Amino acid sequence: MPFKPPCELLIQAVLPSIRSEIVRLLFQEYEMKQTEIAKKLGITQSAVSQYVTHTRGGEPSILHENPEIMEFVKKMAEGVASGEIDGKDISMCIPCKLLKEKMTDETSTSSCEF
């Protein structure tokens, strides 16, 4: 298996899954309309639709296998839904740090500067 530093894994797999799950939670749990989600997150309604139908975004299992990241996702969705968090400014530093902590190889955590 090729070496992938945490930042690369975050960008390729985790970040799309986080976006998808936040959209799904806003749509299903908070019963927001797709156009409202799009406006709050600064994405198109088409992108929201693709996240909702799982034609866009990463593999959700990666989040469910990492409860700390899933907790972050839930808090972000709750904050966006309540208006406490500007959805356009969701920081990915926390999931990156959590992912780096899970990595056991010292070299894989050396220089991520998110």
Secondary structure by P-SEA (a helix, b strand, c coil): cccccaaaaaacccaaaaaaaaaaaaaccccccaaaaaaaacccaaaaaaaaaccccccaaaaaacaaaaaaaaaaaaaaaacccccccccaaaaaaaaaaacccccccccccc
